[in-house]
Amino acid sequence: MAQADDDAFYVLSALLLTPGQFPSVLGDDYPAACEALGQEPWADGYGLLFGQDKAGARWTVVSDDAALVGCAIAAWDCGMPYDLSPPERTVVDSLPGWPLGLSVSTPGLPDPHDPAVDPEEGGHPLLSPPDPDSWGPAQRRLGADEVAKQWSVWRERISATVTFDQATGNAPAEDVGRVLAEAHAYTRTPPPAGRIRSAPAADGARLVRADGPGWSLAARTDDIAVVLLDERPGEVVPIGRGPDLPALLHALDRMARASI
């Protein structure tokens, strides 16, 4: 996409690492995501640059100029070119590998590959994407992200396979009381930054994402919610509207927006 340094580093993609927006593959919340990269949870956040060095090795560069990286991402999303070349003074770390699987490469360089890392040198461990054939917290969070991103598709699947109780709005034989109780607890005792996130959705609704110990929730404020659980690999568990869910989702949305 852009070239950071003709001799050293070629930027292929970028993401924000802020309290309101971060790669959830790294953790349940912003402090956890920062810790996974060996960074302090600075309130203004960071930009993550994914690229290759001259040998083709994968590196993740951490910049403390989140605004600059955000501008580049916005331009790329609009199909506009943007030369993302962060000043050297804004680069706070360079980490081996990528935490996400990216199907990109730099023309004229070898195919992306992991750099050689000597654990005895005390550097940061190699970053690598989670195994798609396994199931754990990272895969669970990524699954919830995908449901939120493709809400209409997943909603159709749920409507075709799940019958909701007309009186309560709940799906039968699905025990997700623990998740709702912990989500309700967030409204009384605010969790770490980024544990709840919110984004605009169609028709004036909001998409809510929340994570907790062993669970991830995705929901629309005008619709149902779905939960993914560590103990139920690959399952998307629906939660009907019922009498309490709408107020909970709106409360979570308000908390997410207030924390940004």
TORROVEX-181219 format. One record per residue (C-alpha): residue number from 1; residue in three letters; z, x, y. Coordinates in steps of 0.1 Angstrom, whole numbers. Example, Ala and Ser with C-alpha at 12.3 -4.5 7.8 and 13.67 -1.06 7.14 Angstrom:
<vodrens>
VODREN/1/ALA/78/123/-45
VODREN/2/SER/71/137/-11
</vodrens>
This chain:
<vodrens>
VODREN/1/MET/0/0/0
VODREN/2/ALA/11/26/25
VODREN/3/GLN/15/64/26
VODREN/4/ALA/49/78/36
VODREN/5/ASP/41/115/35
VODREN/6/ASP/7/130/26
VODREN/7/ASP/24/159/7
VODREN/8/ALA/54/142/-9
VODREN/9/PHE/57/105/-13
VODREN/10/TYR/33/76/-15
VODREN/11/VAL/48/41/-9
VODREN/12/LEU/35/14/-32
VODREN/13/SER/59/-14/-26
VODREN/14/ALA/92/-22/-9
VODREN/15/LEU/121/-47/-10
VODREN/16/LEU/151/-54/12
VODREN/17/LEU/186/-47/1
VODREN/18/THR/207/-68/25
VODREN/19/PRO/236/-93/21
VODREN/20/GLY/212/-122/22
VODREN/21/GLN/183/-107/2
VODREN/22/PHE/184/-81/-25
VODREN/23/PRO/169/-74/-59
VODREN/24/SER/193/-95/-81
VODREN/25/VAL/184/-73/-111
VODREN/26/LEU/208/-48/-96
VODREN/27/GLY/239/-70/-95
VODREN/28/ASP/255/-104/-90
VODREN/29/ASP/261/-97/-53
VODREN/30/TYR/252/-73/-25
VODREN/31/PRO/281/-48/-30
VODREN/32/ALA/273/-47/-67
VODREN/33/ALA/236/-40/-60
VODREN/34/CYS/245/-13/-35
VODREN/35/GLU/269/3/-61
VODREN/36/ALA/241/3/-87
VODREN/37/LEU/222/25/-63
VODREN/38/GLY/251/47/-52
VODREN/39/GLN/252/33/-17
VODREN/40/GLU/279/19/6
VODREN/41/PRO/275/-19/13
VODREN/42/TRP/265/-14/49
VODREN/43/ALA/264/-47/68
VODREN/44/ASP/229/-41/82
VODREN/45/GLY/215/-34/47
VODREN/46/TYR/187/-11/36
VODREN/47/GLY/151/-10/27
VODREN/48/LEU/140/2/-8
VODREN/49/LEU/107/20/-10
VODREN/50/PHE/91/23/-44
VODREN/51/GLY/65/50/-47
VODREN/52/GLN/52/82/-64
VODREN/53/ASP/53/119/-56
VODREN/54/LYS/24/142/-59
VODREN/55/ALA/28/145/-96
VODREN/56/GLY/28/108/-101
VODREN/57/ALA/66/105/-108
VODREN/58/ARG/84/73/-98
VODREN/59/TRP/110/74/-70
VODREN/60/THR/130/49/-51
VODREN/61/VAL/137/59/-15
VODREN/62/VAL/165/42/3
VODREN/63/SER/161/38/40
VODREN/64/ASP/188/26/64
VODREN/65/ASP/161/10/87
VODREN/66/ALA/160/-24/70
VODREN/67/ALA/142/-39/101
VODREN/68/LEU/113/-14/97
VODREN/69/VAL/109/-22/60
VODREN/70/GLY/112/-59/67
VODREN/71/CYS/83/-57/91
VODREN/72/ALA/61/-39/66
VODREN/73/ILE/69/-65/39
VODREN/74/ALA/61/-93/63
VODREN/75/ALA/28/-77/72
VODREN/76/TRP/18/-71/35
VODREN/77/ASP/27/-107/27
VODREN/78/CYS/2/-118/53
VODREN/79/GLY/-25/-96/39
VODREN/80/MET/-23/-71/68
VODREN/81/PRO/-22/-34/65
VODREN/82/TYR/10/-16/75
VODREN/83/ASP/16/21/72
VODREN/84/LEU/52/23/61
VODREN/85/SER/63/58/71
VODREN/86/PRO/100/57/78
VODREN/87/PRO/113/86/99
VODREN/88/GLU/131/113/79
VODREN/89/ARG/164/105/97
VODREN/90/THR/164/70/82
VODREN/91/VAL/161/82/46
VODREN/92/VAL/195/82/31
VODREN/93/ASP/187/88/-6
VODREN/94/SER/159/94/-31
VODREN/95/LEU/166/80/-66
VODREN/96/PRO/146/88/-97
VODREN/97/GLY/127/59/-113
VODREN/98/TRP/122/22/-103
VODREN/99/PRO/147/-6/-110
VODREN/100/LEU/118/-31/-114
VODREN/101/GLY/87/-30/-134
VODREN/102/LEU/57/-26/-110
VODREN/103/SER/21/-26/-122
VODREN/104/VAL/9/-4/-93
VODREN/105/SER/-2/31/-89
VODREN/106/THR/-16/55/-63
VODREN/107/PRO/-53/63/-65
VODREN/108/GLY/-59/99/-72
VODREN/109/LEU/-25/105/-87
VODREN/110/PRO/-14/106/-124
VODREN/111/ASP/-2/73/-138
VODREN/112/PRO/33/64/-128
VODREN/113/HIS/59/80/-150
VODREN/114/ASP/96/88/-149
VODREN/115/PRO/106/121/-134
VODREN/116/ALA/125/146/-155
VODREN/117/VAL/162/141/-148
VODREN/118/ASP/189/166/-159
VODREN/119/PRO/222/146/-163
VODREN/120/GLU/242/179/-160
VODREN/121/GLU/230/183/-124
VODREN/122/GLY/251/153/-114
VODREN/123/GLY/223/133/-97
VODREN/124/HIS/218/96/-99
VODREN/125/PRO/209/83/-133
VODREN/126/LEU/173/73/-139
VODREN/127/LEU/165/38/-126
VODREN/128/SER/145/17/-151
VODREN/129/PRO/137/-20/-154
VODREN/130/PRO/156/-41/-178
VODREN/131/ASP/142/-45/-214
VODREN/132/PRO/123/-78/-214
VODREN/133/ASP/131/-82/-251
VODREN/134/SER/168/-81/-246
VODREN/135/TRP/192/-105/-229
VODREN/136/GLY/220/-96/-206
VODREN/137/PRO/232/-101/-169
VODREN/138/ALA/201/-85/-154
VODREN/139/GLN/177/-106/-175
VODREN/140/ARG/198/-137/-168
VODREN/141/ARG/196/-131/-130
VODREN/142/LEU/159/-124/-131
VODREN/143/GLY/154/-156/-151
VODREN/144/ALA/172/-177/-125
VODREN/145/ASP/151/-160/-98
VODREN/146/GLU/120/-170/-116
VODREN/147/VAL/132/-206/-120
VODREN/148/ALA/139/-208/-82
VODREN/149/LYS/105/-192/-74
VODREN/150/GLN/86/-216/-97
VODREN/151/TRP/108/-246/-92
VODREN/152/SER/82/-273/-95
VODREN/153/VAL/69/-259/-128
VODREN/154/TRP/103/-257/-143
VODREN/155/ARG/112/-291/-130
VODREN/156/GLU/83/-306/-148
VODREN/157/ARG/93/-289/-180
VODREN/158/ILE/128/-302/-177
VODREN/159/SER/117/-338/-170
VODREN/160/ALA/95/-337/-200
VODREN/161/THR/122/-325/-224
VODREN/162/VAL/156/-337/-211
VODREN/163/THR/169/-373/-206
VODREN/164/PHE/195/-377/-179
VODREN/165/ASP/223/-403/-181
VODREN/166/GLN/214/-429/-155
VODREN/167/ALA/251/-435/-147
VODREN/168/THR/263/-399/-142
VODREN/169/GLY/230/-381/-137
VODREN/170/ASN/241/-355/-163
VODREN/171/ALA/221/-341/-191
VODREN/172/PRO/237/-351/-225
VODREN/173/ALA/255/-326/-247
VODREN/174/GLU/255/-298/-221
VODREN/175/ASP/289/-283/-213
VODREN/176/VAL/285/-264/-180
VODREN/177/GLY/319/-274/-166
VODREN/178/ARG/330/-237/-162
VODREN/179/VAL/300/-229/-140
VODREN/180/LEU/305/-259/-117
VODREN/181/ALA/343/-251/-115
VODREN/182/GLU/336/-215/-105
VODREN/183/ALA/309/-226/-80
VODREN/184/HIS/333/-250/-65
VODREN/185/ALA/359/-222/-62
VODREN/186/TYR/334/-203/-40
VODREN/187/THR/337/-231/-14
VODREN/188/ARG/374/-225/-12
VODREN/189/THR/375/-187/-15
VODREN/190/PRO/343/-170/-3
VODREN/191/PRO/329/-146/-29
VODREN/192/PRO/314/-112/-21
VODREN/193/ALA/284/-111/2
VODREN/194/GLY/252/-121/-15
VODREN/195/ARG/269/-139/-44
VODREN/196/ILE/254/-171/-29
VODREN/197/ARG/219/-171/-13
VODREN/198/SER/197/-198/2
VODREN/199/ALA/161/-201/12
VODREN/200/PRO/139/-229/27
VODREN/201/ALA/122/-253/3
VODREN/202/ALA/96/-280/7
VODREN/203/ASP/104/-313/24
VODREN/204/GLY/133/-299/43
VODREN/205/ALA/154/-290/12
VODREN/206/ARG/170/-257/5
VODREN/207/LEU/168/-235/-26
VODREN/208/VAL/202/-223/-36
VODREN/209/ARG/209/-193/-59
VODREN/210/ALA/244/-183/-70
VODREN/211/ASP/258/-159/-96
VODREN/212/GLY/291/-155/-113
VODREN/213/PRO/306/-138/-143
VODREN/214/GLY/282/-145/-171
VODREN/215/TRP/262/-172/-152
VODREN/216/SER/234/-178/-127
VODREN/217/LEU/226/-210/-110
VODREN/218/ALA/194/-221/-93
VODREN/219/ALA/191/-255/-75
VODREN/220/ARG/174/-275/-48
VODREN/221/THR/197/-294/-25
VODREN/222/ASP/177/-326/-30
VODREN/223/ASP/174/-322/-68
VODREN/224/ILE/192/-310/-99
VODREN/225/ALA/205/-276/-107
VODREN/226/VAL/199/-253/-137
VODREN/227/VAL/221/-227/-152
VODREN/228/LEU/214/-196/-173
VODREN/229/LEU/242/-181/-193
VODREN/230/ASP/249/-147/-209
VODREN/231/GLU/260/-164/-241
VODREN/232/ARG/228/-186/-244
VODREN/233/PRO/199/-161/-243
VODREN/234/GLY/167/-174/-227
VODREN/235/GLU/180/-210/-223
VODREN/236/VAL/176/-229/-190
VODREN/237/VAL/205/-255/-190
VODREN/238/PRO/199/-284/-166
VODREN/239/ILE/227/-301/-145
VODREN/240/GLY/219/-335/-133
VODREN/241/ARG/227/-347/-97
VODREN/242/GLY/257/-368/-107
VODREN/243/PRO/283/-377/-81
VODREN/244/ASP/295/-342/-71
VODREN/245/LEU/265/-319/-73
VODREN/246/PRO/248/-328/-40
VODREN/247/ALA/280/-320/-19
VODREN/248/LEU/285/-288/-38
VODREN/249/LEU/249/-276/-32
VODREN/250/HIS/251/-284/5
VODREN/251/ALA/284/-266/7
VODREN/252/LEU/270/-235/-10
VODREN/253/ASP/239/-236/12
VODREN/254/ARG/261/-237/44
VODREN/255/MET/281/-207/31
VODREN/256/ALA/250/-187/23
VODREN/257/ARG/235/-193/58
VODREN/258/ALA/268/-186/76
VODREN/259/SER/271/-152/59
VODREN/260/ILE/238/-139/70
</vodrens>
